[in-house]
Amino acid sequence: MKLPKTSRRRFLQAGGVGLLNLAVPGLVVGKDKFDASGKAVSSKKCCIFLLLCGGPSHIDTWDLKPEAPSEIRGPYKPIRTKVPGMQLSELHPQLAKVTDQFCLIRSVHHPRPINNHFDAMHNLLCGQVVERVREGVPDDLPYIGSVVAKGLSNERNLISNAWLIKCVGPPVFCAPNLGSGGYLGSAYAPVFIGSADNHPAMPKFRLPEIYDTADPARLQERRKLLDALESDRLAADAGGKDWSELRELAYDAMTRPEGRAAFELNREPVAVRERYGMHPLGQNLLLARRMVEAGVRFVTVNGWVGSAPGETGGGPPSSSWDMHGGNMGMGNAFSDGSYGMNFCLPRLDQALSALLTDLKDRGLLDDTLVVAMGEFGRTPVILTQGPPGRQHWPQCFSAIMAGGGIRGGAVYGESDKTASAPKSNPVTPQDIHATVLHALGVPLSDIGKNTGIIRPPFSSGKPIMALFG
């Protein structure tokens, strides 16, 4: 039976959950899938996108230049990894053990010199540069997570597109359309989960409102009331049976245990939680793993690692990686402070390596694409006006991709001797988008259809087929 097309508001009303905040986006509901034993199985194809807001220094992390002058190479030494010839920063000892599970791309660049966070993030996440607005393209582009939510049906979870700790802005980091679903509509917008004051590393982490409001007993009472009020109308309505079944789907989605249980991190063994790290980044990546297990299609994880010990307000939850040094009053970028790589890089190393290992051990890596990158890199030359740091650098930066068919143990692209520009196989954010959509099986050309406006493809990039195999 094909259900009638309906707006999200009518869907929630039909489901008897009208008291929910109707501004909560991302509600895409389907039916569970079960294996032969009756146990719910994970939805196929999903993505965890680790967004390192602020732009990490590629030359201090994944693209070291040990032969360059000291003012370029910085204080960190490269270390050997599991893959011969692939070197990482000495602050990445755990990632060095799992390099066979991911592909390292060292030639990402913006097609135009985009030096500010807002425009770079817009291009990284929405597939078009802001200047396209002046060319007549409306500035209501959807975020790639919304594109995936639309392109892949969600079979098991009330949430299809989630964002763990919203990036601050506008106008610093994120454009409004990132949280609205853009021209695809609010049904495909991300559900923002957590904040600096409420994240899963905290003992009293609160559930998202969408689940916190959905008390099963309360919904059951509303079901009885609606049934009594609408029985006569539904009996006389030719579409009554369809609406009745639609309402049942809504009740089922709001009360099934999987979505709510994903947020109960106390179900995880203490050793697993500690392996990820008891900090915002580690526990958000663990939560992301639990969410894709529960059927969420796309989970964006803000790369915020928290504030360094003894600091309050340092490293707000969008910009751990905005390491300007004294130029912006952020202290030494190579220190143990909230904006220091000695503090941030070990936490990234711990959390990302734990995620990749966990996904592989649980048999989820083949169907779960993992992307880790920032909106740009950092200047090759270290700034020395005050405490050292590096400025924004869109001309060259790095990314990690794993799972979802991506072959591990490989390096794609090369930067020049100072990591200033791509030397071979240049990659744009648009190519990253096309690669993500290809890995997940979402046709690039279908996005934007049936929106009432003639639009170009979501992204002008091409899948990097050399990454697969």
Residue, then its C-alpha position, 0 to 999 in steps of 0.5 A: m500500500k502506497l501512503p499518500k504524500t503529506s507535509r511534515r506538519r500533517f504527518l506529525q498531527a496524524g501521528g498524534v505528536g502535535l505537541l512536539n516542537l514542529a521546528v525539529p527537522g529531519l523526520v524521515v520515517g520508514k519500516d524496520k528491517f529484521d533478520a531471520s531471527g527477528k533482530a533489527v539489522s543496520s540500514k545499509k550505507c551511511c556516513i560519519f563526517l568528522l568536521l574539524c571546524g576551524g581548519p587543522s594544520h595539514i603540515d603538522t598532522w597528515d602532511l609533514k615536511p621534515e626536510a623543509p626549513s624550521e619556520i615551515r616544518g614546525p616542531y613535530k617529527p613524522i613517525r612510521t605507520k602500518v603502511p610503508g611510506m605513509q608518515l603521520s605526526e608523532l602526535h598520532p601514534q594510534l592512527a599510525k596503527v590503523t593507516d591500513q584502514f583509511c586513505l589519506i588525501r593530501s591534495v585538497h584545495h578550494p577552486r578559489p582563494i577562500n580565506n574565511h571560515f564562512d565561505a570555506m565551510h559553505n563550499l565544503l559542505c554545500g558544493q558551491v562557492v558563495e559567489r554563485v549567488r551573484e550568478g543567479v543561483p539562490d543561496d538555499l543550497p542543501y548541506i551534503g547531509s541533507v542530500v544523503a537524507k533525501g537520496l537514501s530512505n531511512e528504514r529504521n530511525l526517526i532521525s535520518n540526518a544528525w549533527l552532533i554539536k552545532c557549529v556556531g554562526p552565522p556569520v563565523f562558521c555555518a550558513p543558515n541553510l546548513g540547518s534548514g535543509g536548503y531547497l530540499g526542505s526541513a524534512y531533510a535538515p539535520v537534527f542538532i544534538g548536544s552543546a558545550d553544556n550538554h554533550p555525551a562526555m557529561p554524566k547527565f547528557r540529555l536526550p534530544e527533544i525529539y525523544d525526550t518529549a516522546d513519552p510512550a505512556r503519553l503517546q498512548e493516551r493521545r492515540k486513544l483520544l485521536d482514535a475516539l475523535e477521528s473514528d467516524r471521520l476516518a470511516a467516511d474518508a476514502g483515504g482513512k485507511d491510509w491515514s490510519e496506517l500513516r499514524e501507526l508509522a508515526y507512533d512506531a517511530m516515536t516509541r521504538p527503542e532503537g533511536r532512544a537507546a542509541f543515546e544511552l552510552n552507559r550501555e557501552p563497556v567502560a573500556v570502550r568508552e575510555r578507548y574513544g576518550m572521555h571528552p566531547l570528541g571521543q564520546n560524540l564519535l562513539l555516539a555517532r557509531r551507535m546512531v548509524e547502528a540504529g539506522v541514522r544515515f548521515v551523522t556530522v560530528n563537530g571536531w570540538v575536543g573541549s577545553a584544556p584543563g584549567e581553562t574555561g571558555g577556551g576552544p568554543p564548540s566550533s573552533s578547536w582547530d582555529m589555531h592562529g596563535g598570538n595573532m588572535g590571542m589564542g596562545n601558542a598553537f603548539s602548546d597544551g592549551s585549548y587552541g594548542m595541538n599538544f592538547c587537541l591532536p592526541r584527542l583526535d588521534q585517540a577518538l578517530s582511531a577508536l572509531l575506525t577500529d570499532l567499526k571494523d570490529r563490528g563489521l560496519l566499516d564496509d557500509t559506513l563511510v568515514v570522512a575527517m577534514g576541516e574547511f581549509g588548511r594552515t599557512p606553511v610559514i609559522l606566524t611568530q608575532g607573539p605565540p606561534g600559530r598559522q593562518h588560514w590556507p585554502q590552497c592546500f589541505s588534507a582529508i581522511m576517508a575510510g570505509g564505504g568501499i574506500r581502499g585503505g592503506a593508500v595516499y592520494g595526491e601530493s603537495d609540493k615541498t612546502a605543502s603550499a599547493p597540490k603537486s599531483n591529483p588535485v582534489t576539490p571539495q566538490d570532488i569530495h562530495a561526489t565521492v561521498l555520494h558515489a560511495l553511498g549510492v546517491p545519484l548526483s544528478d537526482i538532487g534538486k529534482n521536483t523542487g519547483i526550480i530548475r537547478p544545477p547539480f548539487s555539486s560540480g565534482k567528479p567521484i575520485m574512482a582511484l580511492f575505491g578498490 
